[in-house]
Amino acid sequence: MKKIKLKPGKEESVKRHHPWIFSGAIATIEEPIEEGEPVEVLTSKGDKIASGHYQIGSIAVRLLEFGDKEITEDLYSRRLQSAFEMRKALNLIRPDNNCYRLVHGEGDFLPGLVVDIYGDTAVVQAHSPGMHLERMKIADALITLPHANIRNVYYKSDTTLPYKAHLDPTNEYLIGKYDGCIALENGLQFNIDWLKGQKTGFFIDQRENRRLLESYSGGREVLNMFCYTGGFSVYALRGNAKRVVSVDSSSKAIELTEANVNINFPEDSRHSAIAEDAFKYLDSVEKGEFDLLVLDPPAFAKHRNALKNGLIGYRKLNLKGFEKIRKGGIMFTFSCSQVVTKEMFRLAVFTAAAQSGRKVRILHQLTQPADHPVDISHPEGEYLKGLVLYVE
């Protein structure tokens, strides 16, 4: 195994089990070394301190083992078993719920890997060259995972791998085939499109927040912006909303939303779906038309260079929400941008509230669910943040 030596003092974060080695911390690299190749990490004195996958970029090594432990052949089986046992303990695997996140990267000690389960299919995403190269080992470990009942493994990493790696990944079935999927989430049915849909096909990370919205929906008129596959809309309908409008700029997303509404609530006249730009649609809404509003946009800031503009976007979007929502209305507002901290997001929302002149109170502070765990040594893993607000 090739070796990477750190600069003096740069081993401290590794001793705290932070799973990343940044390029600036490296003193020397044993050449030649390929993207995704396993490497040993040494202190400046030459002592082995960790092992992981090498890659070109700001994050140079994603660590899989600490101390003098070796990366063994059964690593994926062991880590997947541990992850599965935790999901069972969370009571996520039950007759009315068969979709959940099995692996959340660093939060499950498999940095660079995401695995979502939909029924008997695992959808795998690699965020590092190392995990891309290990994809068949991971697929085999998933299929043989005891009691998980996984039959198909679909690999979908064309948009998640670093472009500098020049890996040219193909979205494909590593094991099994597509035979359709209607997943169950808290007793509701959803058509999952991992072949053409965003991410792994469905945003599992909003599961508990959707259930909370359901509890507030009775008798309300709900506007679900950036609806994607209509998750919040379906929960609102089950919560006895008076009216639900779903809006997304993608016509494909609107088709999926309508399909998901119809499979749960056939020919329900309370729901309508509109394919239109979110800001344009909000401009057309009458003030006070809705009293429950969901703002769950895609990441406005995907990297630090976009942070300033992203925060402006969140402020403008929430300002429109405050201007349009009915007195006594409730607003669910989110950011899934990892580079936007909770404090930054809250400040953007607070600024929007002040500009609107409305009195606003926080009812809930939201985050990602338990199957998207955060490694205590890796706070960067906490990416989803949300607020539930009461607007006077």
C-alpha positions in Angstrom: 0.0 0.0 0.0 1.4 3.4 -1.0 2.2 5.9 1.8 1.3 9.5 2.4 3.2 11.5 5.1 1.6 14.5 6.9 3.2 17.8 7.8 4.1 18.3 11.5 1.0 18.8 13.6 -1.5 17.8 10.9 -2.3 14.5 12.5 -4.3 16.1 15.3 -7.7 15.9 13.4 -6.9 12.3 12.5 -6.4 11.4 16.1 -9.9 12.8 16.7 -11.1 10.5 14.0 -12.1 13.2 11.5 -12.4 11.2 8.2 -10.8 13.6 5.8 -7.2 14.4 5.0 -6.9 17.8 3.2 -4.3 18.2 0.5 -2.7 21.1 2.4 -1.9 18.8 5.3 0.3 16.5 3.1 4.1 16.7 3.1 4.9 13.9 0.7 3.2 11.3 -1.5 4.7 8.1 -2.6 4.5 8.1 -6.3 3.0 6.9 -8.6 -0.5 6.8 -7.0 -3.8 6.4 -8.8 -7.2 8.0 -8.0 -9.1 5.8 -5.6 -6.1 3.7 -4.6 -5.9 2.7 -0.9 -3.1 4.4 1.0 -1.6 4.5 4.4 -1.3 7.8 6.2 1.8 8.5 8.3 2.6 11.2 10.8 5.5 13.5 10.1 7.6 11.1 12.3 6.6 8.1 10.1 4.1 6.4 12.3 1.0 4.9 10.7 -2.1 6.8 11.9 -4.9 5.8 9.4 -5.8 4.2 6.0 -8.1 5.3 3.3 -8.8 6.1 -0.4 -6.7 8.7 -2.2 -8.2 11.2 -4.6 -7.1 14.4 -6.3 -8.7 17.6 -4.9 -9.1 19.5 -1.7 -10.1 16.3 0.2 -7.1 14.1 -0.6 -7.9 11.0 1.5 -11.1 9.7 2.8 -10.3 7.6 5.8 -11.7 4.1 6.4 -9.6 2.9 9.3 -7.7 4.6 12.1 -4.5 3.7 13.9 -2.6 0.7 12.6 -5.8 -1.2 11.4 -5.7 -2.6 7.9 -8.5 -2.2 5.3 -9.7 -5.8 5.2 -11.7 -7.7 2.6 -14.7 -7.9 4.9 -14.8 -4.1 5.7 -18.0 -3.4 3.6 -19.8 -6.4 5.0 -19.0 -5.3 8.5 -19.9 -1.7 8.0 -23.1 -2.5 6.1 -24.2 -5.0 8.8 -23.7 -2.3 11.5 -25.6 0.2 9.5 -28.5 -2.2 8.9 -28.7 -3.1 12.6 -29.0 0.6 13.5 -31.9 1.0 11.0 -33.6 -2.0 12.5 -33.2 -0.4 16.0 -34.7 2.8 14.6 -37.8 0.7 13.6 -37.5 1.9 10.0 -37.9 -1.6 8.5 -41.6 -2.5 9.0 -44.7 -3.5 6.9 -45.7 0.2 6.4 -42.2 1.5 5.6 -39.7 -0.2 3.3 -37.6 2.8 2.1 -34.7 4.2 4.2 -31.1 5.3 3.9 -28.8 2.4 4.7 -25.5 4.2 4.3 -25.0 7.9 4.9 -21.3 8.3 4.0 -19.2 9.5 6.9 -22.1 9.0 9.3 -21.9 5.3 8.8 -18.1 5.2 8.6 -18.1 4.7 4.8 -17.0 8.1 3.6 -17.9 8.8 -0.1 -20.7 6.2 -0.1 -24.5 6.6 -0.1 -27.0 3.7 -0.2 -30.8 4.2 -0.3 -33.1 1.2 0.0 -36.5 1.1 -1.9 -38.1 -2.3 -1.2 -35.8 -4.9 -2.6 -33.6 -2.5 -4.5 -30.5 -0.7 -3.2 -29.5 2.5 -5.1 -25.8 3.2 -4.7 -24.1 6.5 -5.1 -20.3 7.0 -5.0 -19.0 10.4 -4.1 -15.3 9.4 -4.2 -13.2 7.5 -6.8 -12.3 4.9 -4.1 -16.0 4.0 -3.7 -16.5 4.0 -7.4 -13.7 1.4 -7.9 -15.1 -0.7 -5.1 -18.7 -0.7 -6.4 -18.9 -4.4 -7.2 -17.5 -5.4 -3.7 -20.2 -3.1 -2.2 -22.9 -4.6 -4.4 -22.0 -8.1 -3.4 -22.0 -7.2 0.2 -25.4 -5.6 -0.1 -26.9 -8.7 -1.8 -25.5 -11.0 1.0 -26.5 -8.7 3.8 -28.5 -11.0 6.2 -32.2 -10.2 6.5 -32.1 -7.1 4.3 -33.8 -8.9 1.4 -32.0 -6.9 -1.2 -32.2 -8.4 -4.7 -31.2 -5.5 -7.0 -28.4 -3.0 -6.9 -28.5 0.0 -9.1 -25.4 2.2 -9.4 -26.1 5.9 -10.0 -23.0 8.2 -9.7 -22.9 10.1 -13.0 -23.4 13.4 -11.2 -21.8 12.7 -7.8 -18.2 11.8 -8.6 -15.5 14.5 -8.8 -15.1 15.6 -12.5 -11.3 15.8 -12.1 -11.2 12.0 -11.7 -12.2 11.4 -15.3 -13.9 8.2 -14.3 -16.9 8.5 -16.7 -19.3 6.4 -14.6 -22.2 4.6 -16.1 -25.6 4.4 -14.4 -26.4 0.7 -14.5 -27.6 -2.3 -12.6 -24.7 -4.0 -11.0 -26.9 -6.9 -9.9 -30.5 -7.6 -10.8 -32.8 -5.6 -13.0 -35.6 -3.0 -12.9 -39.0 -4.5 -12.2 -40.8 -1.4 -11.1 -41.1 0.0 -7.5 -43.8 1.4 -5.4 -42.2 2.2 -2.0 -43.9 2.6 1.3 -43.2 5.4 3.6 -45.2 5.7 6.8 -48.0 3.8 5.1 -48.1 6.1 2.0 -47.2 4.8 -1.5 -44.6 6.5 -3.8 -43.5 5.7 -7.3 -39.7 5.8 -7.2 -37.8 6.7 -10.3 -34.1 6.1 -9.7 -33.4 5.7 -13.4 -34.2 9.3 -14.4 -35.0 11.0 -11.1 -32.8 13.3 -9.0 -30.3 11.9 -6.4 -31.4 8.3 -5.8 -35.0 8.8 -6.9 -36.7 10.1 -3.7 -35.7 12.5 -0.9 -35.8 10.2 2.1 -34.3 12.8 4.3 -37.6 14.7 4.6 -39.6 11.7 5.9 -40.1 12.9 9.5 -40.6 16.5 8.4 -43.3 15.3 6.0 -45.0 13.6 8.9 -44.9 16.7 11.0 -46.4 18.7 8.2 -49.3 16.2 8.1 -50.1 17.0 11.7 -50.5 20.7 10.8 -52.5 20.2 7.6 -56.1 19.7 8.8 -58.4 22.3 7.2 -55.5 24.3 5.7 -54.8 25.4 2.1 -51.3 24.2 1.3 -48.8 25.4 -1.2 -45.9 23.0 -1.8 -43.1 24.7 -3.7 -40.3 22.8 -5.4 -42.5 19.7 -4.9 -40.4 17.3 -6.9 -42.3 14.0 -6.4 -45.0 15.5 -4.2 -44.0 14.0 -0.8 -45.2 16.9 1.3 -48.4 17.1 -0.8 -49.4 13.5 -0.3 -48.8 13.8 3.5 -50.9 17.1 3.6 -53.8 15.3 1.8 -53.7 12.5 4.4 -53.7 15.2 7.1 -57.1 16.4 5.7 -55.9 19.6 4.1 -58.7 21.6 2.5 -56.6 22.2 -0.7 -53.1 21.4 -1.9 -51.2 23.0 -4.8 -47.9 21.4 -5.9 -45.4 23.5 -7.9 -42.2 22.6 -9.7 -40.3 23.9 -12.7 -39.9 20.4 -14.0 -42.8 18.9 -16.0 -41.4 15.4 -15.2 -41.6 16.2 -11.5 -45.2 17.3 -11.9 -46.0 14.0 -13.6 -44.5 12.1 -10.7 -46.3 14.2 -8.2 -49.6 13.6 -9.9 -48.9 9.8 -10.0 -48.1 9.7 -6.3 -51.2 11.7 -5.4 -53.4 9.4 -7.5 -52.0 6.2 -6.2 -52.8 7.3 -2.6 -55.9 9.5 -3.2 -57.4 8.6 -6.6 -59.3 11.5 -8.4 -59.0 13.8 -5.3 -60.2 17.2 -6.3 -58.3 18.9 -3.5 -55.0 18.6 -5.3 -53.6 20.5 -8.3 -50.1 20.5 -9.8 -48.4 23.2 -11.8 -45.2 23.2 -13.8 -43.8 26.7 -13.4 -40.8 28.6 -12.0 -41.1 29.0 -8.2 -40.4 32.7 -8.0 -42.7 33.4 -11.0 -45.5 31.4 -9.4 -45.1 33.1 -6.0 -45.4 36.5 -7.7 -48.8 35.4 -9.1 -50.2 34.1 -5.8 -52.8 36.3 -4.0 -51.8 37.5 -0.6 -53.4 35.3 2.0 -54.4 32.6 -0.5 -52.5 29.9 1.4 -52.0 29.3 5.2 -49.5 26.4 5.0 -46.5 26.9 2.9 -43.6 24.6 2.1 -40.3 26.0 0.8 -37.9 23.1 0.1 -35.7 24.3 -2.8 -32.7 22.5 -4.3 -29.3 23.6 -2.9 -28.9 27.3 -3.7 -25.2 27.0 -2.7 -23.5 23.7 -3.7 -20.0 25.0 -3.0 -18.4 27.9 -1.1 -17.9 30.1 -4.1 -21.7 30.2 -4.5 -22.4 30.8 -0.8 -23.0 34.6 -1.0 -25.5 34.3 -3.9 -27.1 31.2 -2.2 -27.9 33.2 0.9 -29.4 36.0 -1.1 -31.6 33.4 -2.8 -32.8 32.0 0.5 -33.6 35.5 1.8 -35.5 36.4 -1.4 -37.5 33.1 -1.4 -38.5 33.4 2.2 -39.4 37.1 1.8 -41.9 36.1 -0.9 -43.2 33.4 1.4 -43.7 35.9 4.3 -45.4 38.4 1.9 -47.9 35.9 0.6 -48.9 33.6 3.5 -52.1 34.2 5.3 -52.2 35.7 8.9 -51.9 32.8 11.3 -50.2 30.7 8.6 -47.4 28.1 9.1 -44.3 28.0 6.9 -42.0 25.1 6.6 -38.7 26.4 5.1 -35.5 24.4 4.4 -31.9 24.5 3.1 -30.1 21.4 2.0 -26.9 23.3 1.2 -24.0 21.7 3.2 -22.0 24.9 3.0 -24.9 26.9 4.5 -24.7 26.6 8.3 -27.8 26.6 10.6 -26.8 30.1 11.7 -26.4 31.4 8.2 -29.8 30.0 7.1 -31.5 31.3 10.2 -30.1 34.8 9.6 -31.3 34.7 6.0 -34.8 33.8 7.1 -34.8 36.3 10.0 -33.7 39.0 7.6 -36.6 38.1 5.3 -39.0 38.2 8.2 -37.8 41.7 9.2 -38.1 43.0 5.6 -41.6 41.6 5.4 -42.7 43.4 8.6 -44.5 40.2 9.8 -44.3 38.9 13.3 -42.8 35.4 13.1 -42.2 32.8 15.8 -40.2 29.5 15.5 -42.3 26.4 16.3 -39.7 23.8 15.3 -36.1 23.6 14.3 -35.7 20.7 11.9 -32.8 18.6 10.6 -32.2 15.3 8.8 -33.7 12.0 10.2 -31.8 9.4 12.2 -31.0 7.2 9.1 -28.9 10.2 8.0 -26.6 10.1 11.0 -23.8 12.5 11.7 -20.4 11.1 12.8 -19.6 13.0 16.0 -16.1 13.6 14.6 -17.5 15.0 11.4 -20.0 17.8 12.0 -19.9 18.6 8.2 -22.3 15.7 7.8 -25.2 17.8 9.1 -26.5 19.3 5.9 -30.3 19.6 6.2 -31.7 22.4 8.2 -35.3 23.7 8.5 -37.6 25.9 10.4 -41.3 25.7 11.1 -42.6 29.2 11.5 -45.9 30.7 12.7 -46.6 34.0 10.8 -48.9 36.6 12.2 
